[in-house]
Amino acid sequence: MTLMVRDEADVIGSMIEHSLAQGVDTLIVTDNGSLDGTVEILESFGDAIDLRHDPVQRKQQFSVVTGMARDAATQYGADWVINADADEFWLPTAGGATLREVFELLPRELATFRVDVVDMTGAPAQRGTGLQRLVYRDTRPVERLNELGIHAHSTPDAVHVGSAEIEVAQGNHFVNLEQNGEVPNGLGVEVLHFPWRSWEQFEGKVAKAGQAYAANPELQPSPNHHGMREYYRWLAGALQAYYVIRHPDAEELAAGIRDGVFVEETRIASTVPSAVPDVPLSDDALIAGRRFGPVLAASEAQSIGELRAKDARIAELLRNVDEGKQRIDGLIDEVREAGDRIGALQLELNMLPTRRIKRAAGRVVDRVRKH
C-alpha cells in the first residue's frame, strides 16, 4: 500500500493500524511536509512502514505516488498494489475476510480493477476524527448532492498488479493498465471514505490544497474542480456553511434511513478508535450553516448554470461561424472553378478570329495555285 499524506494527524494512525490489521504487507508512506504531528505518528510505527519525506507542496501527487507504486513492485515484490489516501479505510465487501485473504485469491491476470469509494456521513463537528460519529454510507442521488454544492460522489480508486512501469494518475483513481475480466464473486473490495471528519480538518485541507495549486502555475485545474470550488468558498468566507449542509440534519437523516439513502455502516466504528475526541460545532455555526448554506448553494448553482448556458451559446455561435466559414470556403472554391472556366472560354474566343483568318488565307492560296 502507498500513501502520500500531509497534516492528517487526526486519522493517519488509525488508518495505518487498520491496514496492518487487514494484512497489508508493506506500507510506503511519503509525508508531504506535515506540521501537525503527522510525522511523529508515522515515526512511531518504526520499521512497520517505509517512511519517506517530500516537503515540496506543488500538487506533485502523480510523480510521488507513481514512484512509490513502482518501488512496491521493484523493492518489495508486491503482487498487488493499493494506492490509498489517509482518510480511506479499505475492506473486503464480504464479511469475515481480510484484505490479505481476498488478494491472495484474486487472479493476477486481472491486472487492475476499480474499487468503489463510499463517502461516510453523520453529524458535523468542530474537531475530532469522527469514526464513531460518521457511521452512515451516503448514497444520496447526485441531484441532491448538487443542491448542497457537492459535484458528485467520490471517484473509484484503481488497484493494480505490481509493475515497474506503472503510472498512477488523478489521485489514485486511474492507472495505465487495462482490466482483463471481472472480479470473481465474493472477492470484492471497497473503501469507506471519511473526507469531512471535522470543520477544523476540512478547512485546513481545503486551504492547503488551494494554496498548493496556486504555488504551481504549471497546473491549470478547472474552476469547476471540486478542490478549487471549495478553495474559492473558503476565500469568500462561505466554506463553513457548505461544510454544515453536506451533513444531513436530523430530519433528512431519519428520512434517508427510512428510504435506504443512508445505510448504517459500523465496521470501522466498532474496530478502529478515533484518535481525536469529537468536539461539537457551536450552535451559532450550525444555525448559520443550516440557514445560509442552502441559499449560498442555490445561488452558486444558478451562477454556474448561467455560465454553462453562456458557454453553450458561445459554443453554438462558434459552430455557426465554423459552418459559415465552411460555406464561404465552398463558395470561394466555386468562384475559382468558375474563373478557370471563364479563362478557358476567353482563350477559345481569342483564338477564333485567328483561326478564321488562317482558313480564309488558305482558300486564297488555293485559288492562286489553281490559276
C-alpha atoms as a printed R data frame, in Angstrom:
    type eleno elety resid chain resno       x       y        z
1   ATOM     1    CA   MET     A     1   0.000   0.000    0.000
2   ATOM     2    CA   THR     A     2   1.197   3.523   -0.793
3   ATOM     3    CA   LEU     A     3   0.199   6.718    0.995
4   ATOM     4    CA   MET     A     4   1.034  10.356    0.376
5   ATOM     5    CA   VAL     A     5  -0.064  12.409    3.389
6   ATOM     6    CA   ARG     A     6   0.017  15.934    4.721
7   ATOM     7    CA   ASP     A     7  -1.314  17.061    8.101
8   ATOM     8    CA   GLU     A     8  -3.514  14.019    8.762
9   ATOM     9    CA   ALA     A     9  -2.703  13.591   12.462
10  ATOM    10    CA   ASP     A    10  -6.344  13.035   13.399
11  ATOM    11    CA   VAL     A    11  -6.705   9.889   11.256
12  ATOM    12    CA   ILE     A    12  -3.384   8.591    9.896
13  ATOM    13    CA   GLY     A    13  -2.523   6.404   12.883
14  ATOM    14    CA   SER     A    14  -5.953   4.758   12.887
15  ATOM    15    CA   MET     A    15  -5.804   4.185    9.145
16  ATOM    16    CA   ILE     A    16  -2.364   2.531    9.244
17  ATOM    17    CA   GLU     A    17  -3.280   0.312   12.204
18  ATOM    18    CA   HIS     A    18  -6.422  -0.777   10.367
19  ATOM    19    CA   SER     A    19  -4.457  -1.536    7.183
20  ATOM    20    CA   LEU     A    20  -1.863  -3.592    9.048
21  ATOM    21    CA   ALA     A    21  -4.637  -5.489   10.821
22  ATOM    22    CA   GLN     A    22  -6.140  -6.234    7.398
23  ATOM    23    CA   GLY     A    23  -2.908  -7.981    6.416
24  ATOM    24    CA   VAL     A    24  -1.237  -5.334    4.237
25  ATOM    25    CA   ASP     A    25   2.387  -6.474    3.959
26  ATOM    26    CA   THR     A    26   4.130  -3.181    3.339
27  ATOM    27    CA   LEU     A    27   3.125   0.463    3.589
28  ATOM    28    CA   ILE     A    28   5.227   3.007    1.710
29  ATOM    29    CA   VAL     A    29   4.325   6.409    3.163
30  ATOM    30    CA   THR     A    30   5.540   9.769    1.874
31  ATOM    31    CA   ASP     A    31   4.968  12.741    4.166
32  ATOM    32    CA   ASN     A    32   4.385  15.984    2.265
33  ATOM    33    CA   GLY     A    33   5.723  18.459    4.804
34  ATOM    34    CA   SER     A    34   3.261  17.898    7.659
35  ATOM    35    CA   LEU     A    35   3.357  20.293   10.622
36  ATOM    36    CA   ASP     A    36   0.541  18.951   12.817
37  ATOM    37    CA   GLY     A    37   2.236  15.927   14.389
38  ATOM    38    CA   THR     A    38   1.668  13.549   11.472
39  ATOM    39    CA   VAL     A    39   5.409  12.898   11.110
40  ATOM    40    CA   GLU     A    40   5.757  11.894   14.748
41  ATOM    41    CA   ILE     A    41   2.834   9.473   14.425
42  ATOM    42    CA   LEU     A    42   4.378   7.946   11.302
43  ATOM    43    CA   GLU     A    43   7.763   7.614   13.016
44  ATOM    44    CA   SER     A    44   6.106   5.762   15.906
45  ATOM    45    CA   PHE     A    45   5.414   2.815   13.552
46  ATOM    46    CA   GLY     A    46   9.146   2.241   13.131
47  ATOM    47    CA   ASP     A    47  10.067  -0.491   10.660
48  ATOM    48    CA   ALA     A    48   6.402  -1.401   10.128
49  ATOM    49    CA   ILE     A    49   6.279   1.239    7.382
50  ATOM    50    CA   ASP     A    50   8.699   2.624    4.790
51  ATOM    51    CA   LEU     A    51   8.618   6.324    5.693
52  ATOM    52    CA   ARG     A    52   9.783   8.896    3.145
53  ATOM    53    CA   HIS     A    53   9.752  12.684    3.010
54  ATOM    54    CA   ASP     A    54   8.917  15.055    0.182
55  ATOM    55    CA   PRO     A    55   8.229  18.526    1.626
56  ATOM    56    CA   VAL     A    56   7.598  20.189   -1.754
57  ATOM    57    CA   GLN     A    57   3.937  21.248   -1.866
58  ATOM    58    CA   ARG     A    58   3.146  21.789   -5.537
59  ATOM    59    CA   LYS     A    59   0.492  19.103   -6.138
60  ATOM    60    CA   GLN     A    60   3.069  16.606   -7.418
61  ATOM    61    CA   GLN     A    61   0.989  13.612   -6.371
62  ATOM    62    CA   PHE     A    62   1.284  11.955   -9.794
63  ATOM    63    CA   SER     A    63   5.069  11.621   -9.665
64  ATOM    64    CA   VAL     A    64   5.283  10.758   -5.954
65  ATOM    65    CA   VAL     A    65   2.578   8.079   -5.969
66  ATOM    66    CA   THR     A    66   3.808   6.616   -9.249
67  ATOM    67    CA   GLY     A    67   7.313   6.353   -7.762
68  ATOM    68    CA   MET     A    68   6.042   4.618   -4.626
69  ATOM    69    CA   ALA     A    69   3.894   2.237   -6.656
70  ATOM    70    CA   ARG     A    70   6.871   1.240   -8.806
71  ATOM    71    CA   ASP     A    71   9.020   0.743   -5.720
72  ATOM    72    CA   ALA     A    72   6.331  -1.524   -4.269
73  ATOM    73    CA   ALA     A    73   6.986  -3.825   -7.213
74  ATOM    74    CA   THR     A    74  10.748  -3.482   -7.632
75  ATOM    75    CA   GLN     A    75  11.837  -3.196   -3.989
76  ATOM    76    CA   TYR     A    76   9.180  -5.279   -2.238
77  ATOM    77    CA   GLY     A    77   7.980  -7.654   -4.951
78  ATOM    78    CA   ALA     A    78   4.340  -6.679   -4.462
79  ATOM    79    CA   ASP     A    79   1.798  -8.909   -6.192
80  ATOM    80    CA   TRP     A    80  -0.892  -6.259   -5.781
81  ATOM    81    CA   VAL     A    81  -0.579  -2.532   -5.016
82  ATOM    82    CA   ILE     A    82  -3.174  -0.334   -3.307
83  ATOM    83    CA   ASN     A    83  -2.666   3.420   -3.672
84  ATOM    84    CA   ALA     A    84  -4.678   4.937   -0.836
85  ATOM    85    CA   ASP     A    85  -5.347   8.202    0.973
86  ATOM    86    CA   ALA     A    86  -5.142   8.757    4.715
87  ATOM    87    CA   ASP     A    87  -8.928   9.061    5.028
88  ATOM    88    CA   GLU     A    88  -9.625   5.749    3.253
89  ATOM    89    CA   PHE     A    89 -10.288   2.521    5.124
90  ATOM    90    CA   TRP     A    90 -10.082  -0.454    2.746
91  ATOM    91    CA   LEU     A    91 -12.208  -3.541    3.412
92  ATOM    92    CA   PRO     A    92 -13.457  -6.649    1.615
93  ATOM    93    CA   THR     A    93 -17.099  -6.377    0.667
94  ATOM    94    CA   ALA     A    94 -17.656  -9.908    2.030
95  ATOM    95    CA   GLY     A    95 -17.850 -10.026    5.807
96  ATOM    96    CA   GLY     A    96 -15.364 -12.091    7.802
97  ATOM    97    CA   ALA     A    97 -12.451 -11.884    5.365
98  ATOM    98    CA   THR     A    98  -9.415  -9.616    5.432
99  ATOM    99    CA   LEU     A    99  -7.809  -7.738    2.575
100 ATOM   100    CA   ARG     A   100  -4.925 -10.193    2.583
101 ATOM   101    CA   GLU     A   101  -7.259 -13.190    2.264
102 ATOM   102    CA   VAL     A   102  -9.064 -11.575   -0.656
103 ATOM   103    CA   PHE     A   103  -5.952 -10.508   -2.558
104 ATOM   104    CA   GLU     A   104  -4.387 -13.940   -2.171
105 ATOM   105    CA   LEU     A   105  -7.330 -15.340   -4.158
106 ATOM   106    CA   LEU     A   106  -7.563 -12.644   -6.817
107 ATOM   107    CA   PRO     A   107  -6.213 -13.715  -10.242
108 ATOM   108    CA   ARG     A   108  -3.263 -11.540  -11.249
109 ATOM   109    CA   GLU     A   109  -4.494 -11.770  -14.831
110 ATOM   110    CA   LEU     A   110  -6.997  -9.069  -13.902
111 ATOM   111    CA   ALA     A   111  -4.063  -6.600  -13.965
112 ATOM   112    CA   THR     A   112  -6.204  -3.851  -12.433
113 ATOM   113    CA   PHE     A   113  -9.753  -3.194  -11.240
114 ATOM   114    CA   ARG     A   114 -11.819  -0.310   -9.909
115 ATOM   115    CA   VAL     A   115 -12.815  -0.121   -6.241
116 ATOM   116    CA   ASP     A   116 -15.909   1.803   -5.151
117 ATOM   117    CA   VAL     A   117 -15.270   4.607   -2.668
118 ATOM   118    CA   VAL     A   118 -18.169   5.092   -0.235
119 ATOM   119    CA   ASP     A   119 -18.398   8.502    1.449
120 ATOM   120    CA   MET     A   120 -19.322   8.233    5.126
121 ATOM   121    CA   THR     A   121 -21.526  10.836    6.777
122 ATOM   122    CA   GLY     A   122 -23.239  11.723   10.030
123 ATOM   123    CA   ALA     A   123 -23.257  14.798   12.254
124 ATOM   124    CA   PRO     A   124 -20.781  17.674   11.698
125 ATOM   125    CA   ALA     A   125 -18.274  18.618   14.409
126 ATOM   126    CA   GLN     A   126 -15.755  21.324   15.210
127 ATOM   127    CA   ARG     A   127 -12.946  18.777   15.605
128 ATOM   128    CA   GLY     A   128 -12.443  15.055   16.057
129 ATOM   129    CA   THR     A   129 -11.646  12.014   13.925
130 ATOM   130    CA   GLY     A   130 -15.322  11.072   13.935
131 ATOM   131    CA   LEU     A   131 -15.079   7.362   13.115
132 ATOM   132    CA   GLN     A   132 -17.812   6.620   15.662
133 ATOM   133    CA   ARG     A   133 -19.872   9.646   14.563
134 ATOM   134    CA   LEU     A   134 -19.799   9.203   10.786
135 ATOM   135    CA   VAL     A   135 -21.495   5.828   10.574
136 ATOM   136    CA   TYR     A   136 -23.758   6.133    7.521
137 ATOM   137    CA   ARG     A   137 -22.996   5.225    3.929
138 ATOM   138    CA   ASP     A   138 -24.048   8.227    1.839
139 ATOM   139    CA   THR     A   139 -25.969   7.101   -1.268
140 ATOM   140    CA   ARG     A   140 -27.889  10.309   -1.905
141 ATOM   141    CA   PRO     A   141 -28.633  10.925   -5.589
142 ATOM   142    CA   VAL     A   142 -26.244  13.240   -7.405
143 ATOM   143    CA   GLU     A   143 -29.030  15.785   -7.866
144 ATOM   144    CA   ARG     A   144 -29.289  16.121   -4.081
145 ATOM   145    CA   LEU     A   145 -25.516  16.442   -3.750
146 ATOM   146    CA   ASN     A   146 -25.534  19.222   -6.354
147 ATOM   147    CA   GLU     A   147 -28.117  21.085   -4.266
148 ATOM   148    CA   LEU     A   148 -25.600  21.009   -1.414
149 ATOM   149    CA   GLY     A   149 -22.700  22.240   -3.527
150 ATOM   150    CA   ILE     A   150 -21.130  18.790   -3.969
151 ATOM   151    CA   HIS     A   151 -20.289  17.837   -7.539
152 ATOM   152    CA   ALA     A   152 -20.574  14.050   -7.174
153 ATOM   153    CA   HIS     A   153 -19.754  11.069   -5.009
154 ATOM   154    CA   SER     A   154 -16.098  10.101   -4.760
155 ATOM   155    CA   THR     A   155 -14.451   8.576   -7.831
156 ATOM   156    CA   PRO     A   156 -13.499   4.874   -7.568
157 ATOM   157    CA   ASP     A   157  -9.863   4.002   -6.859
158 ATOM   158    CA   ALA     A   158  -7.713   1.712   -9.004
159 ATOM   159    CA   VAL     A   159  -5.910  -1.364   -7.644
160 ATOM   160    CA   HIS     A   160  -3.184  -2.873   -9.830
161 ATOM   161    CA   VAL     A   161  -0.655  -5.668  -10.002
162 ATOM   162    CA   GLY     A   162   2.929  -4.832   -9.125
163 ATOM   163    CA   SER     A   163   4.664  -3.264  -12.128
164 ATOM   164    CA   ALA     A   164   7.893  -1.355  -12.658
165 ATOM   165    CA   GLU     A   165   6.175   0.567  -15.485
166 ATOM   166    CA   ILE     A   166   3.013   1.573  -13.656
167 ATOM   167    CA   GLU     A   167   1.690   5.139  -13.845
168 ATOM   168    CA   VAL     A   168  -0.875   6.338  -11.319
169 ATOM   169    CA   ALA     A   169  -2.949   9.344  -12.378
170 ATOM   170    CA   GLN     A   170  -5.574  11.717  -10.981
171 ATOM   171    CA   GLY     A   171  -5.001  10.959   -7.352
172 ATOM   172    CA   ASN     A   172  -5.323   7.198   -7.008
173 ATOM   173    CA   HIS     A   173  -8.145   6.791   -9.500
174 ATOM   174    CA   PHE     A   174  -6.525   5.656  -12.753
175 ATOM   175    CA   VAL     A   175  -3.539   3.604  -13.920
176 ATOM   176    CA   ASN     A   176  -2.012   2.808  -17.311
177 ATOM   177    CA   LEU     A   177  -3.232  -0.797  -17.332
178 ATOM   178    CA   GLU     A   178  -6.343  -2.353  -18.826
179 ATOM   179    CA   GLN     A   179  -8.583  -4.607  -16.750
180 ATOM   180    CA   ASN     A   180  -8.820  -8.178  -18.039
181 ATOM   181    CA   GLY     A   181 -12.053  -9.825  -16.938
182 ATOM   182    CA   GLU     A   182 -14.215  -9.294  -13.870
183 ATOM   183    CA   VAL     A   183 -13.510  -9.589  -10.152
184 ATOM   184    CA   PRO     A   184 -14.743 -13.047   -9.034
185 ATOM   185    CA   ASN     A   185 -17.846 -13.173   -6.856
186 ATOM   186    CA   GLY     A   186 -17.051 -12.898   -3.175
187 ATOM   187    CA   LEU     A   187 -13.680 -11.192   -3.760
188 ATOM   188    CA   GLY     A   188 -14.839  -7.620   -3.983
189 ATOM   189    CA   VAL     A   189 -13.106  -4.731   -2.197
190 ATOM   190    CA   GLU     A   190 -14.451  -1.335   -1.182
191 ATOM   191    CA   VAL     A   191 -13.274   1.837    0.529
192 ATOM   192    CA   LEU     A   192 -15.019   3.582    3.410
193 ATOM   193    CA   HIS     A   193 -14.064   7.214    2.945
194 ATOM   194    CA   PHE     A   194 -14.051   9.893    5.687
195 ATOM   195    CA   PRO     A   195 -13.309  13.150    3.815
196 ATOM   196    CA   TRP     A   196 -15.208  15.618    6.063
197 ATOM   197    CA   ARG     A   197 -14.298  14.474    9.570
198 ATOM   198    CA   SER     A   198 -14.495  17.888   11.220
199 ATOM   199    CA   TRP     A   199 -14.646  21.558   10.360
200 ATOM   200    CA   GLU     A   200 -11.103  22.024   11.668
201 ATOM   201    CA   GLN     A   201  -9.726  19.246    9.453
202 ATOM   202    CA   PHE     A   202 -11.814  20.195    6.403
203 ATOM   203    CA   GLU     A   203 -10.914  23.888    6.454
204 ATOM   204    CA   GLY     A   204  -7.217  23.097    6.775
205 ATOM   205    CA   LYS     A   205  -7.311  20.603    3.922
206 ATOM   206    CA   VAL     A   206  -9.129  22.985    1.556
207 ATOM   207    CA   ALA     A   207  -6.860  25.935    2.306
208 ATOM   208    CA   LYS     A   208  -3.647  23.951    1.891
209 ATOM   209    CA   ALA     A   209  -4.761  22.259   -1.318
210 ATOM   210    CA   GLY     A   210  -5.799  25.554   -2.880
211 ATOM   211    CA   GLN     A   211  -2.558  27.229   -1.881
212 ATOM   212    CA   ALA     A   212  -0.576  24.307   -3.330
213 ATOM   213    CA   TYR     A   213  -2.349  24.734   -6.667
214 ATOM   214    CA   ALA     A   214  -1.679  28.467   -6.547
215 ATOM   215    CA   ALA     A   215   2.022  27.755   -5.928
216 ATOM   216    CA   ASN     A   216   2.266  25.604   -9.052
217 ATOM   217    CA   PRO     A   217   1.462  27.707  -12.156
218 ATOM   218    CA   GLU     A   218   2.096  24.682  -14.378
219 ATOM   219    CA   LEU     A   219  -1.151  23.134  -13.104
220 ATOM   220    CA   GLN     A   220  -4.353  24.592  -14.507
221 ATOM   221    CA   PRO     A   221  -7.269  22.943  -12.699
222 ATOM   222    CA   SER     A   222 -10.745  23.695  -13.969
223 ATOM   223    CA   PRO     A   223 -12.676  26.317  -11.964
224 ATOM   224    CA   ASN     A   224 -15.260  23.541  -11.516
225 ATOM   225    CA   HIS     A   225 -12.654  21.219   -9.967
226 ATOM   226    CA   HIS     A   226 -14.123  20.296   -6.570
227 ATOM   227    CA   GLY     A   227 -10.987  21.323   -4.679
228 ATOM   228    CA   MET     A   228 -10.815  24.712   -6.354
229 ATOM   229    CA   ARG     A   229 -14.526  25.342   -5.797
230 ATOM   230    CA   GLU     A   230 -14.009  24.621   -2.087
231 ATOM   231    CA   TYR     A   231 -10.973  26.922   -2.057
232 ATOM   232    CA   TYR     A   232 -12.936  29.806   -3.589
233 ATOM   233    CA   ARG     A   233 -15.670  29.259   -0.994
234 ATOM   234    CA   TRP     A   234 -13.040  29.413    1.740
235 ATOM   235    CA   LEU     A   235 -11.601  32.657    0.342
236 ATOM   236    CA   ALA     A   236 -15.120  34.097    0.332
237 ATOM   237    CA   GLY     A   237 -15.724  33.074    3.955
238 ATOM   238    CA   ALA     A   238 -18.567  30.729    2.962
239 ATOM   239    CA   LEU     A   239 -16.938  27.319    3.353
240 ATOM   240    CA   GLN     A   240 -18.256  26.547    6.845
241 ATOM   241    CA   ALA     A   241 -21.866  26.845    5.691
242 ATOM   242    CA   TYR     A   242 -21.162  24.371    2.900
243 ATOM   243    CA   TYR     A   243 -19.478  22.045    5.403
244 ATOM   244    CA   VAL     A   244 -22.559  22.094    7.643
245 ATOM   245    CA   ILE     A   245 -25.189  21.419    4.979
246 ATOM   246    CA   ARG     A   246 -23.384  18.466    3.405
247 ATOM   247    CA   HIS     A   247 -24.079  16.627    6.676
248 ATOM   248    CA   PRO     A   248 -27.753  15.657    6.975
249 ATOM   249    CA   ASP     A   249 -29.785  17.239    9.741
250 ATOM   250    CA   ALA     A   250 -31.945  15.039   11.986
251 ATOM   251    CA   GLU     A   251 -34.960  15.210    9.678
252 ATOM   252    CA   GLU     A   252 -33.044  14.361    6.497
253 ATOM   253    CA   LEU     A   253 -31.140  11.594    8.261
254 ATOM   254    CA   ALA     A   254 -34.315   9.951    9.570
255 ATOM   255    CA   ALA     A   255 -35.973  10.130    6.156
256 ATOM   256    CA   GLY     A   256 -32.821   8.829    4.469
257 ATOM   257    CA   ILE     A   257 -32.548   5.856    6.817
258 ATOM   258    CA   ARG     A   258 -36.186   5.035    6.153
259 ATOM   259    CA   ASP     A   259 -35.710   5.288    2.370
260 ATOM   260    CA   GLY     A   260 -32.367   3.449    2.290
261 ATOM   261    CA   VAL     A   261 -30.409   6.542    1.232
262 ATOM   262    CA   PHE     A   262 -28.362   6.463    4.443
263 ATOM   263    CA   VAL     A   263 -27.252   2.954    5.391
264 ATOM   264    CA   GLU     A   264 -25.676   2.327    8.775
265 ATOM   265    CA   GLU     A   265 -22.100   1.032    8.498
266 ATOM   266    CA   THR     A   266 -20.255   0.298   11.767
267 ATOM   267    CA   ARG     A   267 -17.374  -1.973   10.758
268 ATOM   268    CA   ILE     A   268 -14.850   0.836   11.253
269 ATOM   269    CA   ALA     A   269 -16.672   2.408   14.200
270 ATOM   270    CA   SER     A   270 -16.643  -0.901   16.085
271 ATOM   271    CA   THR     A   271 -12.999  -1.823   15.420
272 ATOM   272    CA   VAL     A   272 -10.967   1.384   14.979
273 ATOM   273    CA   PRO     A   273 -10.806   4.014   17.733
274 ATOM   274    CA   SER     A   274 -10.819   7.723   16.924
275 ATOM   275    CA   ALA     A   275  -7.514   9.380   17.760
276 ATOM   276    CA   VAL     A   276  -9.048  12.813   18.349
277 ATOM   277    CA   PRO     A   277 -12.217  13.076   20.504
278 ATOM   278    CA   ASP     A   278 -15.204  14.838   18.991
279 ATOM   279    CA   VAL     A   279 -15.903  18.479   19.895
280 ATOM   280    CA   PRO     A   280 -19.352  19.661   18.762
281 ATOM   281    CA   LEU     A   281 -19.752  22.525   16.357
282 ATOM   282    CA   SER     A   282 -21.176  25.633   18.062
283 ATOM   283    CA   ASP     A   283 -24.920  26.240   17.892
284 ATOM   284    CA   ASP     A   284 -24.273  29.528   16.083
285 ATOM   285    CA   ALA     A   285 -22.252  27.773   13.375
286 ATOM   286    CA   LEU     A   286 -24.912  25.087   12.971
287 ATOM   287    CA   ILE     A   287 -27.758  27.603   12.785
288 ATOM   288    CA   ALA     A   288 -25.900  29.841   10.326
289 ATOM   289    CA   GLY     A   289 -24.910  26.879    8.197
290 ATOM   290    CA   ARG     A   290 -28.420  25.433    8.019
291 ATOM   291    CA   ARG     A   291 -29.888  28.859    7.274
292 ATOM   292    CA   PHE     A   292 -27.434  30.302    4.776
293 ATOM   293    CA   GLY     A   293 -25.847  27.169    3.290
294 ATOM   294    CA   PRO     A   294 -28.821  26.274    1.049
295 ATOM   295    CA   VAL     A   295 -29.087  29.895   -0.115
296 ATOM   296    CA   LEU     A   296 -25.387  30.026   -0.988
297 ATOM   297    CA   ALA     A   297 -25.512  26.669   -2.756
298 ATOM   298    CA   ALA     A   298 -28.597  27.661   -4.754
299 ATOM   299    CA   SER     A   299 -27.018  30.981   -5.751
300 ATOM   300    CA   GLU     A   300 -23.817  29.235   -6.776
301 ATOM   301    CA   ALA     A   301 -25.747  26.615   -8.756
302 ATOM   302    CA   GLN     A   302 -27.663  29.365  -10.544
303 ATOM   303    CA   SER     A   303 -24.429  31.198  -11.390
304 ATOM   304    CA   ILE     A   304 -22.838  28.009  -12.664
305 ATOM   305    CA   GLY     A   305 -25.971  27.258  -14.669
306 ATOM   306    CA   GLU     A   306 -25.870  30.722  -16.216
307 ATOM   307    CA   LEU     A   307 -22.193  30.335  -17.058
308 ATOM   308    CA   ARG     A   308 -22.840  26.952  -18.626
309 ATOM   309    CA   ALA     A   309 -25.731  28.443  -20.624
310 ATOM   310    CA   LYS     A   310 -23.422  31.201  -21.844
311 ATOM   311    CA   ASP     A   311 -20.781  28.631  -22.711
312 ATOM   312    CA   ALA     A   312 -23.404  26.693  -24.661
313 ATOM   313    CA   ARG     A   313 -24.442  29.834  -26.565
314 ATOM   314    CA   ILE     A   314 -20.811  30.685  -27.310
315 ATOM   315    CA   ALA     A   315 -20.222  27.134  -28.498
316 ATOM   316    CA   GLU     A   316 -23.289  27.386  -30.744
317 ATOM   317    CA   LEU     A   317 -22.064  30.707  -32.184
318 ATOM   318    CA   LEU     A   318 -18.658  29.202  -32.830
319 ATOM   319    CA   ARG     A   319 -20.302  26.259  -34.580
320 ATOM   320    CA   ASN     A   320 -22.323  28.689  -36.693
321 ATOM   321    CA   VAL     A   321 -19.193  30.662  -37.516
322 ATOM   322    CA   ASP     A   322 -17.394  27.470  -38.449
323 ATOM   323    CA   GLU     A   323 -20.277  26.327  -40.630
324 ATOM   324    CA   GLY     A   324 -20.417  29.800  -42.245
325 ATOM   325    CA   LYS     A   325 -16.681  29.669  -42.881
326 ATOM   326    CA   GLN     A   326 -17.066  26.269  -44.498
327 ATOM   327    CA   ARG     A   327 -19.847  27.622  -46.741
328 ATOM   328    CA   ILE     A   328 -17.718  30.649  -47.648
329 ATOM   329    CA   ASP     A   329 -14.743  28.399  -48.414
330 ATOM   330    CA   GLY     A   330 -17.039  26.331  -50.641
331 ATOM   331    CA   LEU     A   331 -18.249  29.450  -52.462
332 ATOM   332    CA   ILE     A   332 -14.664  30.627  -52.939
333 ATOM   333    CA   ASP     A   333 -13.781  27.282  -54.472
334 ATOM   334    CA   GLU     A   334 -16.792  27.532  -56.783
335 ATOM   335    CA   VAL     A   335 -15.777  31.074  -57.815
336 ATOM   336    CA   ARG     A   336 -12.248  29.866  -58.521
337 ATOM   337    CA   GLU     A   337 -13.558  26.988  -60.622
338 ATOM   338    CA   ALA     A   338 -15.859  29.399  -62.482
339 ATOM   339    CA   GLY     A   339 -12.901  31.734  -63.058
340 ATOM   340    CA   ASP     A   340 -10.897  28.879  -64.505
341 ATOM   341    CA   ARG     A   341 -13.768  28.018  -66.866
342 ATOM   342    CA   ILE     A   342 -14.159  31.673  -67.916
343 ATOM   343    CA   GLY     A   343 -10.416  31.885  -68.611
344 ATOM   344    CA   ALA     A   344 -10.563  28.818  -70.799
345 ATOM   345    CA   LEU     A   345 -13.553  30.200  -72.716
346 ATOM   346    CA   GLN     A   346 -11.827  33.558  -73.165
347 ATOM   347    CA   LEU     A   347  -8.811  31.810  -74.607
348 ATOM   348    CA   GLU     A   348 -11.095  29.969  -77.032
349 ATOM   349    CA   LEU     A   349 -12.738  33.218  -78.045
350 ATOM   350    CA   ASN     A   350  -9.397  34.936  -78.551
351 ATOM   351    CA   MET     A   351  -8.285  32.153  -80.844
352 ATOM   352    CA   LEU     A   352 -11.450  32.176  -83.022
353 ATOM   353    CA   PRO     A   353 -10.533  35.198  -85.280
354 ATOM   354    CA   THR     A   354  -7.048  33.802  -85.857
355 ATOM   355    CA   ARG     A   355  -8.470  30.500  -86.968
356 ATOM   356    CA   ARG     A   356 -10.883  32.226  -89.375
357 ATOM   357    CA   ILE     A   357  -8.051  34.287  -90.920
358 ATOM   358    CA   LYS     A   358  -5.982  31.165  -91.385
359 ATOM   359    CA   ARG     A   359  -8.868  29.387  -93.080
360 ATOM   360    CA   ALA     A   360  -9.556  32.397  -95.385
361 ATOM   361    CA   ALA     A   361  -5.880  32.740  -96.323
362 ATOM   362    CA   GLY     A   362  -5.771  29.078  -97.121
363 ATOM   363    CA   ARG     A   363  -8.664  29.445  -99.540
364 ATOM   364    CA   VAL     A   364  -6.916  32.393 -101.312
365 ATOM   365    CA   VAL     A   365  -3.707  30.386 -101.674
366 ATOM   366    CA   ASP     A   366  -5.662  27.508 -103.140
367 ATOM   367    CA   ARG     A   367  -7.274  29.791 -105.748
368 ATOM   368    CA   VAL     A   368  -3.929  31.341 -106.696
369 ATOM   369    CA   ARG     A   369  -2.383  27.909 -107.162
370 ATOM   370    CA   LYS     A   370  -5.231  26.885 -109.426
371 ATOM   371    CA   HIS     A   371  -4.685  29.855 -111.688
